[in-house]
């Protein structure tokens, strides 16, 4: 009898340990972070984690990390489809990224997901390049960096209701840098991107048909407001692109043979070095219903590109006010 009781006890302990191990390794659909959390916690609402990096490993694919209260939740690398919600009103998720990237999205590291379902959603985040002590300049390299080779085909990134501020690292300093080489989709809505040493949004490398849609957003006091190239299709609607030392809107096709198309509608483009810059021959910028005044140079086609107006813009210069030409 004692041997039987001993065996039953061993089985009970083993079952308990297996249950605990399973619970520890399980990933939740929704996890939570708090300024007073701890990354050893399970990231539940009552036992939240401290950082987004700590929570992401405990969050299931297509799950959501929610923010309980204001705080700085650290830089994070995303390797799965997920939502990070800063939860404005309950808190406001902040990411300070001195001398590094705030949010890295690496689609080549996604695994076990269909290419057409790879999606990252960032909402209500304050991504701040921060600075050193003694009032030194902000040193963040990029607020958001998106990369991926073949795995980026069909991928999606949504940036909504965010502030991306103060990436000023020498030679970098971009608000959003999209370096996907196999295309994809980027949507930026109701977001302010300002005070970056490089471009507010920049594409890098052969982006191969990347589609970008921007609405109700601001690009203020960057080197360039929005700079894209290599077969990008960009649409900007109802946005303010102002105070950028280089170009408000910059398009190029450095590799040749592809066309970069930019459509700007119902925007304000003011106080930039150049309002619209089509810097290579295969770049087309079309502008309608837009106020474009007080730029040092209204538009430039010095590299052989084309800037076309639908004739309904508020701008100085008769050439810009003419009708759009067939293309």
N, C-alpha and C positions, 0 to 999 in steps of 0.2 A: 504493500500500500504506500509506504513512504517513497519507494522508487517511482511509483506512478505519480504521486503528488509532486515530486521533484521534477519529473519530466514535464508535467503540466505547467509548473511555474516557469521552467525554461522556455516553453512555447509561448507563454503569456508575455514574458519579457522580450522575446524575439519579435513578437507581433507588435508590441509597443514601440520598440526601436525602429522597426520598419515603417510604422506609421509616422513617427517623428521625422525620420529621414525623408519620407515622401513629402511631408508637409513643408520641410525646410527647403526642398529642392523645387517645389511647385512654384509656378509663376502666376501672379494674379493679373486679372484683366485691368483692374485699377489699383494704382499704388499712390502713396502720399509722401510729400516732403514737408518739413517744418524747420524753422530757424532753431528750434530747440530739439530737433530729432536726433537720431543716431543711426549710422549706416549698418550697424549690427542688427537693427530692428527688422521685422518682416515688411516694413513699409505700409502697414495697414493704417487706417485713419486714427486709431487709438495708439499705435506704435509706429509713427512715421520715420522715414529716413532723413538724413541731414543734407544730402546732395542729390542732384539729378543723376550723376554717375552711379551713385550707390543704389538708386531706385531702378535704374534701367535694367539691371541684371535680374531684378525680381519682378519685372513687368512682362507679360506675355506679348507676342507679336500682335500688332493692331490694338494693343492696350493703351491706357492713358495714365500719365503721371500728373497728378493734381497737386496744387500748392495750397497749404492750409493757412499760411500767414506770411507777411513780408519777410524777406531775408535774401542773403546771397547764397546761391545753391551750386556754384562752381561750374567750370567748363565741362562739356560732356561730348563724347563721341557716340554717334547713333549708328547701330549696325542692324537695325530691324525696323519694320514699319511700326510707327508709334506716334502718339500725340503727347506733347509736353504743354500743359496748360498752366499759365502763370496765375490764373484765377483772380483777375482784377475785381476788386470789391471785397473779396475775402482776404486777399493778400496781393502781392505783386512780385512775381518771380524775377529775381535779378541774377545775372551771370556776369561776374567780373573776370576779365581775361587778360591780365597784364602779361605782355610779351608772348602771348599764345593765341590760339583760336578759341572763340567762345563756344560755338557749336560746330562740330565736324560731322558731316553726313557722308558716310562711305558706302556707296551702293555695292561696291565689289565685296564688301564683308557681309552683305545680306545672304542668308542661306535658307533653303527650304521654303522660299516664297516664289510664287509665279512672277515673272517679270512684269506683267501687266498689273500686279497688285502691290507693287512696292511704293509706299506712300508715307511721307513724313509731314506732320502738322505741328507747327510752332505757333502758339497763341499767347498773347498778353505777357510777353517777356521784355525785360529791360536788359539788353546786352551791351555792356559798358566796357570799353577798352581799358579803362582805369589808368592810373599812373603811379609812379613811384612816390617816395616821400619828398617833402620839400617843394611840392608844387611842380614836379617835373611833368613833361608832356605825357599824354596817354600813350601806352606802348603796345596795345593790343595789335595783333597782326591782321585778323579778319574777324568780323562779328560772326558770320556764318560762312563755312566753306563746304561746298558740295563737290564730291569727286565720284568717279566711276568710269570704267571702261565699257565692255560689252554689257555688263549687268545694269548699266544706267538706261538702256533702251526701255521706254515705257514708264520710267520712274517719275514720281511726282513729289514736289515740295511745295507746301503752302505756308506762307508767313503772314500772319494776321494779327493786327492790333499790337504791333511790337514797336519798341524804340531801339535802334541800333546806333550807338553813339561813341565817338572818340577812339577809333582804331587808328593809331598814328605811327605805327612802326615804320622805320625808314625803308622805302622801296615797296612796301606792302600796304598796310593800313586800309583795307577795303571793307565796306559794310557787308556786302554779300558777294562772294566770289563763287561763280559756277564754272567748274572745270570738267563737267561730264563730257566724254568724248563720243558718246553714242546717242546724243539727243536726250529728250526728256521734257518735262514741263515744270515751270516755276511760276507760281502765283504769289504776288505781294499785294496785300490789301490793307488799307487804313494803317499804314506803317510810316514812321519817320526815321529816315537815315541821314545822319548829320555829323559834321565835324570829323570826317575821316581824311587821312592824309592821301589816300588814293581815291578810287571811284566809289560812289555810293553802291552801285551794282556794277559788277565787272564779269565778263566771260573770258575764259582763258583757254587757249588751245583750240583744237578742231572740234567744235561743239556739234557739228553734223545735224543741223535741223532743230536745235533747241528752241522751244517755244516759251516766251516770257510774256505774262500779262500783269500789268500794274494798274491799280485803280485806287483813288482816294488816298494818295500817299504824298509824302514830302521828301525832297532831296535837297538838303541845305548845307552850304559851306563845306563841300567836299572838293577834292581836286577836279573830278568830273562828276556830274550828277549820275548819269547812266552811260556806260561805255560797253558796247557789244560788238561782236564780229563773228566771222566764220559761219555764215549760213544761219544766223539767228533770225527768228521771226519775233519781233517785239511790238507789243501794243501798250500804249500808255494813255490812260483816261482819267480826267478829272483830278489831276495831280499838280503839285507845285514844285518846280525845279528851279531853284534860285540861289544866288550867292556862291556858285561854284567857280573856282578860280580858272579852271580850264573851260571845258564845254559843258553846257547843260545836257545835251543829247549828243553822243558821239557814236558813229558807226563806221566799221571798217571790214575789209575782207583781205587780210594780209596774205593768205595762202593762194588767193586767186581762183577763178573758175567757179566760185559759188556766189550767191547773192545774199546780202544782208538787207532785210526789209524792216523798216521802223515806221509805225503809224502813231501819230500824236493827235489826240482829240480832247477838246475842252480842258486845256491845261494852262498854267501860268508859267512862263519861261522868262525870268527876269534877272538882271544883275549878274549874269555869267560872263566869263571871258568871251566865249562864242556861244550863241544860242543853240544852233544846230550845225553839226560838223559831219558831213559825209566825206570821209577822208580817203576813200578808194573808189575806183571806177565802178565796182559792182555793189555799191551801197546806195540805197534809195530811202530817203526820209520824206514821208507825206504828212502834212500838217493841216489841221482844220479846227475851226472854232476855238482858236488859241490866242491868248494875249502874250506877245513876245516883245517887250520893250526894255530899254535901258541895259541891254547887253552891249559890251564893248564892240562886238561884231555880231550882226544878226545871224548870218549863216555863212558857212564856208564849204566850197566844193573844190578846193585847191588840189585835192588828190584825184579829181575826176569823177566824184560821186554826184548824186542828184538830190536836191532839196526841192520838193514840190508843194505848192500851196493850193488849197481848194478855193482861194479867193474870199474867204470869210473870216480871216484872222485880223486881230488888232495888232498892227506892227508897223514900224517905220520901214520905208523902202518899197518902191513900186514893184520891183522885181518879185518880192516875196508876196505881194498882194495879188498877183495875177492868177489866172485859172490854172488848175493842174493840167499837165500835158499827158497825152496818152502814153502808156508804158507797156 
